[in-house]
Amino acid sequence: MRYSLLNRFRGVLLGSFIGEVLGNGGYQGLVLDGFALKEIKPVDTQPNPSLSAWQQIAACGTKSLINCGRLDWQDWLEQISLQQPSLLELKNTASCSEAALATVPIAIFFHEDEAKLRQQLLQAAAMWQDDTHSQGEGVLAIAFAIALALTEKLNPSTLISQTLAYLGTTQTPMAKQLAEVQTLLQQGAGLNTTLQQLRRVQSELYSDLPQERSPQSKLNNCPYISIALAFYCFLSTPEDFRLSVTRAVRTCHQPQITAALTGALSGAYNSIIDIPVGWHLAAKGINTSWKNWQLAESLLAVWLGVYDPSVTHNHQNLAVAAPWVIQRR
């Protein structure tokens, strides 16, 4: 095993969190300056980073999985109600890329069971996505890639072909975008070329549809492109978390969502080990209650069947000293 499952769990959740913060402009000590970190002096007036509603919904989903040991829709909604009731108004409003981010915890928890993963994801897509994206293919694509990484089966050179086989189609907008990414990767296309080409493909796909039926009625913010770009940014440098997320931010195409999805993919494949230490430490210093990545240990314990949330462990204080200094009494 290249990396432990715990470190991969951590990588998915922390990678998604860091990607979103960077995509939203960064925060104290966690910003891009070229390919390096730019130190920002913390100031009291600097606001906390604004995480998307879908990252917050994902955090509530993680807590629900830990509490129930399974996917309980009612408990998930109750967790949301306790944390931020206004998020409940977002049911049946998500684009496919937003729903893909919200369902990342499901991808982690059911990663070893392909059939159950699909079933749970489609149910989640039906709850969160709007009618325009009811097929849930974007959700399935991101979750399947994460599941492959967690089971040590992800081969970057065959990931898109495997994903298309999992989706079971090559004719939908999502499938055609992924197929285009595969072609662009084989051609060694750069970021700007890739973005232009994906927009051209999307324009052709929706050229015959009324404006109100196109995703969000805005081609430049098409959610299918965000997912396709996440695959491109990850697969163009699969071994380098920093470079993948940096590239995702610089697409300027829904950068908050695109970078979060890229961070989740790269974090699953490279684990938390490949996330730059400076970014990791900066993320710890962010004052927010939505630190989903800190729940990785509990989520793994529940997945293993060894975690009981009803039991409170009172750990005694430990005394550490040189050998034979602390004597028996």
Phi and psi restraints in degrees (value plus and minus 20) as a CYANA .aco file:
   2 ARG   PHI     -87.7   -47.7
   2 ARG   PSI     -66.9   -26.9
   3 TYR   PHI    -153.8  -113.8
   3 TYR   PSI     132.2   172.2
   4 SER   PHI     -88.7   -48.7
   4 SER   PSI     134.2   174.2
   5 LEU   PHI     -83.0   -43.0
   5 LEU   PSI     -55.4   -15.4
   6 LEU   PHI     -81.3   -41.3
   6 LEU   PSI     -64.7   -24.7
   7 ASN   PHI     -86.8   -46.8
   7 ASN   PSI     -50.1   -10.1
   8 ARG   PHI     -91.5   -51.5
   8 ARG   PSI     -62.1   -22.1
   9 PHE   PHI     -75.2   -35.2
   9 PHE   PSI     -68.6   -28.6
  10 ARG   PHI     -80.0   -40.0
  10 ARG   PSI     -61.0   -21.0
  11 GLY   PHI     -81.9   -41.9
  11 GLY   PSI     -62.1   -22.1
  12 VAL   PHI     -82.1   -42.1
  12 VAL   PSI     -71.7   -31.7
  13 LEU   PHI     -91.1   -51.1
  13 LEU   PSI     -65.0   -25.0
  14 LEU   PHI     -89.4   -49.4
  14 LEU   PSI     -59.4   -19.4
  15 GLY   PHI     -80.3   -40.3
  15 GLY   PSI     -62.2   -22.2
  16 SER   PHI     -84.5   -44.5
  16 SER   PSI     -62.2   -22.2
  17 PHE   PHI     -83.1   -43.1
  17 PHE   PSI     -68.9   -28.9
  18 ILE   PHI     -84.7   -44.7
  18 ILE   PSI     -62.5   -22.5
  19 GLY   PHI     -78.3   -38.3
  19 GLY   PSI     -62.5   -22.5
  20 GLU   PHI     -87.6   -47.6
  20 GLU   PSI     -62.2   -22.2
  21 VAL   PHI     -82.5   -42.5
  21 VAL   PSI     -64.0   -24.0
  22 LEU   PHI     -85.3   -45.3
  22 LEU   PSI     -59.9   -19.9
  23 GLY   PHI     -87.0   -47.0
  23 GLY   PSI     -40.2    -0.2
  24 ASN   PHI    -116.4   -76.4
  24 ASN   PSI      -7.8    32.2
  25 GLY   PHI      86.5   126.5
  25 GLY   PSI     -24.0    16.0
  26 GLY   PHI      65.6   105.6
  26 GLY   PSI    -197.6  -157.6
  27 TYR   PHI    -179.8  -139.8
  27 TYR   PSI     151.7   191.7
  28 GLN   PHI     -57.3   -17.3
  28 GLN   PSI      89.5   129.5
  29 GLY   PHI      57.8    97.8
  29 GLY   PSI     -22.8    17.2
  30 LEU   PHI    -146.1  -106.1
  30 LEU   PSI      50.2    90.2
  31 VAL   PHI    -159.9  -119.9
  31 VAL   PSI     141.9   181.9
  32 LEU   PHI    -115.4   -75.4
  32 LEU   PSI     116.3   156.3
  33 ASP   PHI    -161.6  -121.6
  33 ASP   PSI      75.4   115.4
  34 GLY   PHI      48.3    88.3
  34 GLY   PSI    -149.6  -109.6
  35 PHE   PHI    -128.0   -88.0
  35 PHE   PSI      -8.0    32.0
  36 ALA   PHI    -138.7   -98.7
  36 ALA   PSI     153.1   193.1
  37 LEU   PHI    -103.5   -63.5
  37 LEU   PSI     120.2   160.2
  38 LYS   PHI    -126.3   -86.3
  38 LYS   PSI     101.5   141.5
  39 GLU   PHI     -95.9   -55.9
  39 GLU   PSI     110.3   150.3
  40 ILE   PHI    -137.4   -97.4
  40 ILE   PSI     109.1   149.1
  41 LYS   PHI     -92.2   -52.2
  41 LYS   PSI     102.0   142.0
  42 PRO   PHI     -82.5   -42.5
  42 PRO   PSI     118.3   158.3
  43 VAL   PHI    -150.6  -110.6
  43 VAL   PSI     130.2   170.2
  44 ASP   PHI     -85.8   -45.8
  44 ASP   PSI     -46.4    -6.4
  45 THR   PHI    -105.3   -65.3
  45 THR   PSI     -27.6    12.4
  46 GLN   PHI     -92.7   -52.7
  46 GLN   PSI     104.2   144.2
  47 PRO   PHI     -91.2   -51.2
  47 PRO   PSI     139.2   179.2
  48 ASN   PHI     -87.1   -47.1
  48 ASN   PSI     132.3   172.3
  49 PRO   PHI     -83.1   -43.1
  49 PRO   PSI     123.5   163.5
  50 SER   PHI    -112.5   -72.5
  50 SER   PSI      85.3   125.3
  51 LEU   PHI    -105.4   -65.4
  51 LEU   PSI     125.3   165.3
  52 SER   PHI     -84.9   -44.9
  52 SER   PSI     137.8   177.8
  53 ALA   PHI     -79.5   -39.5
  53 ALA   PSI     -50.8   -10.8
  54 TRP   PHI     -95.5   -55.5
  54 TRP   PSI     -50.6   -10.6
  55 GLN   PHI     -87.7   -47.7
  55 GLN   PSI     -57.7   -17.7
  56 GLN   PHI     -88.0   -48.0
  56 GLN   PSI     -60.6   -20.6
  57 ILE   PHI     -83.5   -43.5
  57 ILE   PSI     -58.2   -18.2
  58 ALA   PHI     -82.8   -42.8
  58 ALA   PSI     -61.2   -21.2
  59 ALA   PHI     -81.8   -41.8
  59 ALA   PSI     -60.8   -20.8
  60 CYS   PHI     -85.6   -45.6
  60 CYS   PSI     -56.1   -16.1
  61 GLY   PHI     -84.6   -44.6
  61 GLY   PSI     -58.9   -18.9
  62 THR   PHI     -83.4   -43.4
  62 THR   PSI     -65.0   -25.0
  63 LYS   PHI     -82.5   -42.5
  63 LYS   PSI     -58.1   -18.1
  64 SER   PHI     -86.0   -46.0
  64 SER   PSI     -62.2   -22.2
  65 LEU   PHI     -81.0   -41.0
  65 LEU   PSI     -59.1   -19.1
  66 ILE   PHI     -88.0   -48.0
  66 ILE   PSI     -63.3   -23.3
  67 ASN   PHI     -88.7   -48.7
  67 ASN   PSI     -58.9   -18.9
  68 CYS   PHI    -120.4   -80.4
  68 CYS   PSI     -39.2     0.8
  69 GLY   PHI      51.8    91.8
  69 GLY   PSI      -8.3    31.7
  70 ARG   PHI    -183.9  -143.9
  70 ARG   PSI     154.6   194.6
  71 LEU   PHI    -105.9   -65.9
  71 LEU   PSI      87.1   127.1
  72 ASP   PHI    -134.9   -94.9
  72 ASP   PSI      86.6   126.6
  73 TRP   PHI     -80.8   -40.8
  73 TRP   PSI     -60.8   -20.8
  74 GLN   PHI     -85.0   -45.0
  74 GLN   PSI     -61.9   -21.9
  75 ASP   PHI     -86.6   -46.6
  75 ASP   PSI     -57.7   -17.7
  76 TRP   PHI     -78.3   -38.3
  76 TRP   PSI     -66.3   -26.3
  77 LEU   PHI     -86.5   -46.5
  77 LEU   PSI     -54.0   -14.0
  78 GLU   PHI     -87.2   -47.2
  78 GLU   PSI     -59.3   -19.3
  79 GLN   PHI     -80.9   -40.9
  79 GLN   PSI     -60.7   -20.7
  80 ILE   PHI     -85.0   -45.0
  80 ILE   PSI     -62.2   -22.2
  81 SER   PHI     -81.8   -41.8
  81 SER   PSI     -57.2   -17.2
  82 LEU   PHI     -90.5   -50.5
  82 LEU   PSI     -57.1   -17.1
  83 GLN   PHI    -106.7   -66.7
  83 GLN   PSI     -67.8   -27.8
  84 GLN   PHI    -176.7  -136.7
  84 GLN   PSI      64.8   104.8
  85 PRO   PHI     -74.4   -34.4
  85 PRO   PSI     -49.9    -9.9
  86 SER   PHI     -84.2   -44.2
  86 SER   PSI     -40.0     0.0
  87 LEU   PHI     -87.4   -47.4
  87 LEU   PSI     -42.2    -2.2
  88 LEU   PHI     -85.5   -45.5
  88 LEU   PSI     -41.8    -1.8
  89 GLU   PHI     -91.2   -51.2
  89 GLU   PSI     -29.3    10.7
  90 LEU   PHI    -109.4   -69.4
  90 LEU   PSI     -18.4    21.6
  91 LYS   PHI     -79.0   -39.0
  91 LYS   PSI     116.8   156.8
  92 ASN   PHI      40.5    80.5
  92 ASN   PSI      12.1    52.1
  93 THR   PHI    -145.1  -105.1
  93 THR   PSI     -29.8    10.2
  94 ALA   PHI     -94.7   -54.7
  94 ALA   PSI     126.0   166.0
  95 SER   PHI     -97.9   -57.9
  95 SER   PSI     152.6   192.6
  96 CYS   PHI     -85.3   -45.3
  96 CYS   PSI     -55.0   -15.0
  97 SER   PHI     -91.1   -51.1
  97 SER   PSI     -58.1   -18.1
  98 GLU   PHI     -86.3   -46.3
  98 GLU   PSI     -61.7   -21.7
  99 ALA   PHI     -85.9   -45.9
  99 ALA   PSI     -54.9   -14.9
 100 ALA   PHI     -82.1   -42.1
 100 ALA   PSI     -58.8   -18.8
 101 LEU   PHI     -89.4   -49.4
 101 LEU   PSI     -62.1   -22.1
 102 ALA   PHI     -85.5   -45.5
 102 ALA   PSI     -46.0    -6.0
 103 THR   PHI    -121.6   -81.6
 103 THR   PSI      -8.1    31.9
 104 VAL   PHI     -75.5   -35.5
 104 VAL   PSI     -61.9   -21.9
 105 PRO   PHI     -79.8   -39.8
 105 PRO   PSI     -52.9   -12.9
 106 ILE   PHI     -85.6   -45.6
 106 ILE   PSI     -62.1   -22.1
 107 ALA   PHI     -79.6   -39.6
 107 ALA   PSI     -58.7   -18.7
 108 ILE   PHI     -89.1   -49.1
 108 ILE   PSI     -67.5   -27.5
 109 PHE   PHI     -91.0   -51.0
 109 PHE   PSI     -51.4   -11.4
 110 PHE   PHI    -131.9   -91.9
 110 PHE   PSI       7.4    47.4
 111 HIS   PHI     -85.5   -45.5
 111 HIS   PSI     -44.0    -4.0
 112 GLU   PHI    -109.8   -69.8
 112 GLU   PSI     -28.4    11.6
 113 ASP   PHI    -142.0  -102.0
 113 ASP   PSI      77.6   117.6
 114 GLU   PHI     -82.0   -42.0
 114 GLU   PSI     -61.1   -21.1
 115 ALA   PHI     -88.8   -48.8
 115 ALA   PSI     -64.7   -24.7
 116 LYS   PHI     -88.2   -48.2
 116 LYS   PSI     -55.2   -15.2
 117 LEU   PHI     -78.7   -38.7
 117 LEU   PSI     -67.7   -27.7
 118 ARG   PHI     -81.1   -41.1
 118 ARG   PSI     -64.4   -24.4
 119 GLN   PHI     -80.4   -40.4
 119 GLN   PSI     -67.6   -27.6
 120 GLN   PHI     -89.1   -49.1
 120 GLN   PSI     -56.2   -16.2
 121 LEU   PHI     -87.6   -47.6
 121 LEU   PSI     -61.1   -21.1
 122 LEU   PHI     -86.1   -46.1
 122 LEU   PSI     -55.2   -15.2
 123 GLN   PHI     -85.8   -45.8
 123 GLN   PSI     -61.5   -21.5
 124 ALA   PHI     -85.8   -45.8
 124 ALA   PSI     -60.3   -20.3
 125 ALA   PHI     -81.3   -41.3
 125 ALA   PSI     -59.9   -19.9
 126 ALA   PHI     -84.3   -44.3
 126 ALA   PSI     -50.1   -10.1
 127 MET   PHI    -100.6   -60.6
 127 MET   PSI     -58.0   -18.0
 128 TRP   PHI    -121.1   -81.1
 128 TRP   PSI     -54.5   -14.5
 129 GLN   PHI     -98.5   -58.5
 129 GLN   PSI     133.9   173.9
 130 ASP   PHI    -101.8   -61.8
 130 ASP   PSI     154.4   194.4
 131 ASP   PHI     -84.0   -44.0
 131 ASP   PSI     -46.8    -6.8
 132 THR   PHI     -83.7   -43.7
 132 THR   PSI     -48.4    -8.4
 133 HIS   PHI    -140.5  -100.5
 133 HIS   PSI      16.9    56.9
 134 SER   PHI     -89.5   -49.5
 134 SER   PSI     -36.1     3.9
 135 GLN   PHI     -89.6   -49.6
 135 GLN   PSI     -46.5    -6.5
 136 GLY   PHI      54.2    94.2
 136 GLY   PSI      -1.5    38.5
 137 GLU   PHI     -88.6   -48.6
 137 GLU   PSI     -54.9   -14.9
 138 GLY   PHI     -84.2   -44.2
 138 GLY   PSI     -62.1   -22.1
 139 VAL   PHI     -80.8   -40.8
 139 VAL   PSI     -65.5   -25.5
 140 LEU   PHI     -84.0   -44.0
 140 LEU   PSI     -60.2   -20.2
 141 ALA   PHI     -83.6   -43.6
 141 ALA   PSI     -69.0   -29.0
 142 ILE   PHI     -85.5   -45.5
 142 ILE   PSI     -65.2   -25.2
 143 ALA   PHI     -84.7   -44.7
 143 ALA   PSI     -59.8   -19.8
 144 PHE   PHI     -83.9   -43.9
 144 PHE   PSI     -61.6   -21.6
 145 ALA   PHI     -83.9   -43.9
 145 ALA   PSI     -61.2   -21.2
 146 ILE   PHI     -83.4   -43.4
 146 ILE   PSI     -63.3   -23.3
 147 ALA   PHI     -82.1   -42.1
 147 ALA   PSI     -60.4   -20.4
 148 LEU   PHI     -82.0   -42.0
 148 LEU   PSI     -61.8   -21.8
 149 ALA   PHI     -85.5   -45.5
 149 ALA   PSI     -61.5   -21.5
 150 LEU   PHI     -88.5   -48.5
 150 LEU   PSI     -45.4    -5.4
 151 THR   PHI    -118.4   -78.4
 151 THR   PSI      -6.9    33.1
 152 GLU   PHI      40.7    80.7
 152 GLU   PSI      12.6    52.6
 153 LYS   PHI    -136.2   -96.2
 153 LYS   PSI     -13.1    26.9
 154 LEU   PHI    -104.5   -64.5
 154 LEU   PSI      96.7   136.7
 155 ASN   PHI    -130.6   -90.6
 155 ASN   PSI      92.5   132.5
 156 PRO   PHI     -73.0   -33.0
 156 PRO   PSI     -54.6   -14.6
 157 SER   PHI     -92.0   -52.0
 157 SER   PSI     -40.1    -0.1
 158 THR   PHI    -139.3   -99.3
 158 THR   PSI     -14.0    26.0
 159 LEU   PHI     -79.8   -39.8
 159 LEU   PSI     -67.0   -27.0
 160 ILE   PHI     -87.3   -47.3
 160 ILE   PSI     -61.4   -21.4
 161 SER   PHI     -84.1   -44.1
 161 SER   PSI     -58.0   -18.0
 162 GLN   PHI     -85.6   -45.6
 162 GLN   PSI     -60.5   -20.5
 163 THR   PHI     -85.5   -45.5
 163 THR   PSI     -62.1   -22.1
 164 LEU   PHI     -83.1   -43.1
 164 LEU   PSI     -58.3   -18.3
 165 ALA   PHI     -85.1   -45.1
 165 ALA   PSI     -58.1   -18.1
 166 TYR   PHI     -86.5   -46.5
 166 TYR   PSI     -59.0   -19.0
 167 LEU   PHI     -88.8   -48.8
 167 LEU   PSI     -48.4    -8.4
 168 GLY   PHI      58.8    98.8
 168 GLY   PSI      -2.4    37.6
 169 THR   PHI    -176.9  -136.9
 169 THR   PSI     136.7   176.7
 170 THR   PHI    -147.3  -107.3
 170 THR   PSI     -11.2    28.8
 171 GLN   PHI    -128.0   -88.0
 171 GLN   PSI     -29.0    11.0
 172 THR   PHI    -104.2   -64.2
 172 THR   PSI     142.0   182.0
 173 PRO   PHI     -75.4   -35.4
 173 PRO   PSI     -61.2   -21.2
 174 MET   PHI     -84.8   -44.8
 174 MET   PSI     -65.0   -25.0
 175 ALA   PHI     -84.4   -44.4
 175 ALA   PSI     -59.5   -19.5
 176 LYS   PHI     -88.5   -48.5
 176 LYS   PSI     -55.0   -15.0
 177 GLN   PHI     -85.4   -45.4
 177 GLN   PSI     -62.4   -22.4
 178 LEU   PHI     -85.6   -45.6
 178 LEU   PSI     -59.7   -19.7
 179 ALA   PHI     -83.3   -43.3
 179 ALA   PSI     -56.8   -16.8
 180 GLU   PHI     -86.9   -46.9
 180 GLU   PSI     -58.7   -18.7
 181 VAL   PHI     -81.0   -41.0
 181 VAL   PSI     -61.9   -21.9
 182 GLN   PHI     -78.4   -38.4
 182 GLN   PSI     -65.1   -25.1
 183 THR   PHI     -83.2   -43.2
 183 THR   PSI     -64.2   -24.2
 184 LEU   PHI     -85.0   -45.0
 184 LEU   PSI     -58.4   -18.4
 185 LEU   PHI     -84.5   -44.5
 185 LEU   PSI     -61.6   -21.6
 186 GLN   PHI     -84.6   -44.6
 186 GLN   PSI     -50.5   -10.5
 187 GLN   PHI    -105.4   -65.4
 187 GLN   PSI     -27.1    12.9
 188 GLY   PHI      49.9    89.9
 188 GLY   PSI      12.2    52.2
 189 ALA   PHI     -87.3   -47.3
 189 ALA   PSI     124.9   164.9
 190 GLY   PHI     -99.8   -59.8
 190 GLY   PSI     157.9   197.9
 191 LEU   PHI     -84.3   -44.3
 191 LEU   PSI     -68.0   -28.0
 192 ASN   PHI     -83.8   -43.8
 192 ASN   PSI     -61.7   -21.7
 193 THR   PHI     -82.6   -42.6
 193 THR   PSI     -62.2   -22.2
 194 THR   PHI     -82.5   -42.5
 194 THR   PSI     -65.4   -25.4
 195 LEU   PHI     -83.0   -43.0
 195 LEU   PSI     -64.0   -24.0
 196 GLN   PHI     -83.1   -43.1
 196 GLN   PSI     -60.8   -20.8
 197 GLN   PHI     -89.0   -49.0
 197 GLN   PSI     -60.8   -20.8
 198 LEU   PHI     -84.2   -44.2
 198 LEU   PSI     -57.6   -17.6
 199 ARG   PHI     -88.1   -48.1
 199 ARG   PSI     -56.8   -16.8
 200 ARG   PHI     -84.8   -44.8
 200 ARG   PSI     -64.9   -24.9
 201 VAL   PHI     -80.9   -40.9
 201 VAL   PSI     -63.2   -23.2
 202 GLN   PHI     -84.7   -44.7
 202 GLN   PSI     -58.7   -18.7
 203 SER   PHI     -82.6   -42.6
 203 SER   PSI     -60.5   -20.5
 204 GLU   PHI     -87.0   -47.0
 204 GLU   PSI     -57.9   -17.9
 205 LEU   PHI     -84.9   -44.9
 205 LEU   PSI     -53.0   -13.0
 206 TYR   PHI    -129.8   -89.8
 206 TYR   PSI      -8.9    31.1
 207 SER   PHI     -85.2   -45.2
 207 SER   PSI     -47.3    -7.3
 208 ASP   PHI    -115.7   -75.7
 208 ASP   PSI     -19.0    21.0
 209 LEU   PHI    -118.0   -78.0
 209 LEU   PSI     130.0   170.0
 210 PRO   PHI     -80.3   -40.3
 210 PRO   PSI     130.1   170.1
 211 GLN   PHI     -75.9   -35.9
 211 GLN   PSI     -58.6   -18.6
 212 GLU   PHI     -90.2   -50.2
 212 GLU   PSI     -33.9     6.1
 213 ARG   PHI    -115.1   -75.1
 213 ARG   PSI     -29.5    10.5
 214 SER   PHI     -95.5   -55.5
 214 SER   PSI     129.8   169.8
 215 PRO   PHI     -74.5   -34.5
 215 PRO   PSI      97.6   137.6
 216 GLN   PHI      38.7    78.7
 216 GLN   PSI     -10.8    29.2
 217 SER   PHI      36.8    76.8
 217 SER   PSI      -0.1    39.9
 218 LYS   PHI    -158.4  -118.4
 218 LYS   PSI      87.7   127.7
 219 LEU   PHI     -82.0   -42.0
 219 LEU   PSI     -58.8   -18.8
 220 ASN   PHI     -86.5   -46.5
 220 ASN   PSI     -37.1     2.9
 221 ASN   PHI    -134.6   -94.6
 221 ASN   PSI       4.8    44.8
 222 CYS   PHI     -79.7   -39.7
 222 CYS   PSI     105.5   145.5
 223 PRO   PHI     -87.5   -47.5
 223 PRO   PSI     -46.3    -6.3
 224 TYR   PHI     -83.7   -43.7
 224 TYR   PSI     -56.9   -16.9
 225 ILE   PHI     -85.9   -45.9
 225 ILE   PSI     -57.2   -17.2
 226 SER   PHI     -79.9   -39.9
 226 SER   PSI     -63.2   -23.2
 227 ILE   PHI     -89.3   -49.3
 227 ILE   PSI     -62.1   -22.1
 228 ALA   PHI     -82.1   -42.1
 228 ALA   PSI     -61.2   -21.2
 229 LEU   PHI     -85.7   -45.7
 229 LEU   PSI     -56.0   -16.0
 230 ALA   PHI     -81.3   -41.3
 230 ALA   PSI     -62.0   -22.0
 231 PHE   PHI     -84.3   -44.3
 231 PHE   PSI     -63.8   -23.8
 232 TYR   PHI     -82.8   -42.8
 232 TYR   PSI     -68.5   -28.5
 233 CYS   PHI     -82.6   -42.6
 233 CYS   PSI     -57.3   -17.3
 234 PHE   PHI     -90.8   -50.8
 234 PHE   PSI     -69.8   -29.8
 235 LEU   PHI     -94.1   -54.1
 235 LEU   PSI     -41.5    -1.5
 236 SER   PHI     -91.3   -51.3
 236 SER   PSI     -48.4    -8.4
 237 THR   PHI    -161.9  -121.9
 237 THR   PSI      50.5    90.5
 238 PRO   PHI     -84.9   -44.9
 238 PRO   PSI     -42.2    -2.2
 239 GLU   PHI    -115.2   -75.2
 239 GLU   PSI     -17.7    22.3
 240 ASP   PHI    -147.8  -107.8
 240 ASP   PSI      79.0   119.0
 241 PHE   PHI     -81.8   -41.8
 241 PHE   PSI     -67.4   -27.4
 242 ARG   PHI     -77.5   -37.5
 242 ARG   PSI     -68.2   -28.2
 243 LEU   PHI     -88.5   -48.5
 243 LEU   PSI     -58.5   -18.5
 244 SER   PHI     -82.0   -42.0
 244 SER   PSI     -67.3   -27.3
 245 VAL   PHI     -90.2   -50.2
 245 VAL   PSI     -58.8   -18.8
 246 THR   PHI     -78.8   -38.8
 246 THR   PSI     -64.4   -24.4
 247 ARG   PHI     -83.4   -43.4
 247 ARG   PSI     -60.2   -20.2
 248 ALA   PHI     -82.7   -42.7
 248 ALA   PSI     -61.4   -21.4
 249 VAL   PHI     -82.7   -42.7
 249 VAL   PSI     -58.1   -18.1
 250 ARG   PHI     -99.7   -59.7
 250 ARG   PSI     -23.3    16.7
 251 THR   PHI     -87.5   -47.5
 251 THR   PSI     -47.4    -7.4
 252 CYS   PHI      38.7    78.7
 252 CYS   PSI      -1.2    38.8
 253 HIS   PHI    -128.9   -88.9
 253 HIS   PSI      84.4   124.4
 254 GLN   PHI      21.9    61.9
 254 GLN   PSI      36.7    76.7
 255 PRO   PHI     -79.1   -39.1
 255 PRO   PSI     -50.7   -10.7
 256 GLN   PHI     -84.6   -44.6
 256 GLN   PSI     -66.5   -26.5
 257 ILE   PHI     -94.8   -54.8
 257 ILE   PSI     -65.2   -25.2
 258 THR   PHI     -80.2   -40.2
 258 THR   PSI     -65.1   -25.1
 259 ALA   PHI     -89.6   -49.6
 259 ALA   PSI     -55.1   -15.1
 260 ALA   PHI     -85.1   -45.1
 260 ALA   PSI     -63.2   -23.2
 261 LEU   PHI     -87.8   -47.8
 261 LEU   PSI     -59.6   -19.6
 262 THR   PHI     -82.8   -42.8
 262 THR   PSI     -62.7   -22.7
 263 GLY   PHI     -82.3   -42.3
 263 GLY   PSI     -56.8   -16.8
 264 ALA   PHI     -86.7   -46.7
 264 ALA   PSI     -63.7   -23.7
 265 LEU   PHI     -84.9   -44.9
 265 LEU   PSI     -69.6   -29.6
 266 SER   PHI     -87.6   -47.6
 266 SER   PSI     -56.8   -16.8
 267 GLY   PHI     -85.2   -45.2
 267 GLY   PSI     -56.1   -16.1
 268 ALA   PHI     -87.5   -47.5
 268 ALA   PSI     -59.8   -19.8
 269 TYR   PHI     -97.2   -57.2
 269 TYR   PSI     -61.7   -21.7
 270 ASN   PHI    -120.7   -80.7
 270 ASN   PSI     -29.0    11.0
 271 SER   PHI      45.8    85.8
 271 SER   PSI    -199.2  -159.2
 272 ILE   PHI     -87.5   -47.5
 272 ILE   PSI     -37.6     2.4
 273 ILE   PHI     -81.1   -41.1
 273 ILE   PSI     -54.1   -14.1
 274 ASP   PHI    -110.4   -70.4
 274 ASP   PSI     -24.2    15.8
 275 ILE   PHI     -96.7   -56.7
 275 ILE   PSI     107.1   147.1
 276 PRO   PHI     -72.1   -32.1
 276 PRO   PSI     116.9   156.9
 277 VAL   PHI     -78.7   -38.7
 277 VAL   PSI     -59.6   -19.6
 278 GLY   PHI     -81.4   -41.4
 278 GLY   PSI     -60.4   -20.4
 279 TRP   PHI     -87.4   -47.4
 279 TRP   PSI     -60.1   -20.1
 280 HIS   PHI     -80.9   -40.9
 280 HIS   PSI     -68.2   -28.2
 281 LEU   PHI     -85.6   -45.6
 281 LEU   PSI     -58.7   -18.7
 282 ALA   PHI     -84.2   -44.2
 282 ALA   PSI     -58.4   -18.4
 283 ALA   PHI     -83.5   -43.5
 283 ALA   PSI     -57.4   -17.4
 284 LYS   PHI     -82.9   -42.9
 284 LYS   PSI     -50.2   -10.2
 285 GLY   PHI    -103.8   -63.8
 285 GLY   PSI     -24.1    15.9
 286 ILE   PHI     -96.7   -56.7
 286 ILE   PSI     107.5   147.5
 287 ASN   PHI    -108.8   -68.8
 287 ASN   PSI      70.1   110.1
 288 THR   PHI    -168.8  -128.8
 288 THR   PSI     129.8   169.8
 289 SER   PHI    -106.0   -66.0
 289 SER   PSI     -18.0    22.0
 290 TRP   PHI    -123.8   -83.8
 290 TRP   PSI      16.2    56.2
 291 LYS   PHI    -102.6   -62.6
 291 LYS   PSI      56.4    96.4
 292 ASN   PHI     -76.9   -36.9
 292 ASN   PSI     -55.8   -15.8
 293 TRP   PHI     -86.6   -46.6
 293 TRP   PSI     -40.4    -0.4
 294 GLN   PHI     -93.9   -53.9
 294 GLN   PSI     -28.2    11.8
 295 LEU   PHI    -115.3   -75.3
 295 LEU   PSI     -13.9    26.1
 296 ALA   PHI     -79.7   -39.7
 296 ALA   PSI     -62.4   -22.4
 297 GLU   PHI     -83.0   -43.0
 297 GLU   PSI     -65.0   -25.0
 298 SER   PHI     -86.1   -46.1
 298 SER   PSI     -58.2   -18.2
 299 LEU   PHI     -84.1   -44.1
 299 LEU   PSI     -61.4   -21.4
 300 LEU   PHI     -85.3   -45.3
 300 LEU   PSI     -60.8   -20.8
 301 ALA   PHI     -82.1   -42.1
 301 ALA   PSI     -60.7   -20.7
 302 VAL   PHI     -85.3   -45.3
 302 VAL   PSI     -63.1   -23.1
 303 TRP   PHI     -80.3   -40.3
 303 TRP   PSI     -56.9   -16.9
 304 LEU   PHI     -98.4   -58.4
 304 LEU   PSI     -34.8     5.2
 305 GLY   PHI      63.3   103.3
 305 GLY   PSI       2.9    42.9
 306 VAL   PHI    -137.9   -97.9
 306 VAL   PSI      -9.9    30.1
 307 TYR   PHI    -131.9   -91.9
 307 TYR   PSI     109.4   149.4
 308 ASP   PHI    -142.2  -102.2
 308 ASP   PSI      83.8   123.8
 309 PRO   PHI     -86.6   -46.6
 309 PRO   PSI     -34.6     5.4
 310 SER   PHI    -102.8   -62.8
 310 SER   PSI     -31.5     8.5
 311 VAL   PHI    -118.6   -78.6
 311 VAL   PSI     106.4   146.4
 312 THR   PHI    -120.4   -80.4
 312 THR   PSI     101.8   141.8
 313 HIS   PHI    -114.7   -74.7
 313 HIS   PSI     101.1   141.1
 314 ASN   PHI    -118.1   -78.1
 314 ASN   PSI      78.1   118.1
 315 HIS   PHI     -99.9   -59.9
 315 HIS   PSI     112.3   152.3
 316 GLN   PHI     -94.7   -54.7
 316 GLN   PSI     133.9   173.9
 317 ASN   PHI     -88.5   -48.5
 317 ASN   PSI     120.1   160.1
 318 LEU   PHI    -117.5   -77.5
 318 LEU   PSI     122.0   162.0
 319 ALA   PHI    -132.2   -92.2
 319 ALA   PSI     105.2   145.2
 320 VAL   PHI    -137.7   -97.7
 320 VAL   PSI     109.8   149.8
 321 ALA   PHI    -174.8  -134.8
 321 ALA   PSI     156.6   196.6
 322 ALA   PHI     -87.1   -47.1
 322 ALA   PSI     139.3   179.3
 323 PRO   PHI     -76.0   -36.0
 323 PRO   PSI     117.8   157.8
 324 TRP   PHI      50.4    90.4
 324 TRP   PSI     -13.3    26.7
 325 VAL   PHI     -97.5   -57.5
 325 VAL   PSI     -62.3   -22.3
 326 ILE   PHI    -110.8   -70.8
 326 ILE   PSI      96.3   136.3
 327 GLN   PHI    -117.5   -77.5
 327 GLN   PSI     135.0   175.0
 328 ARG   PHI     -87.1   -47.1
 328 ARG   PSI     131.4   171.4
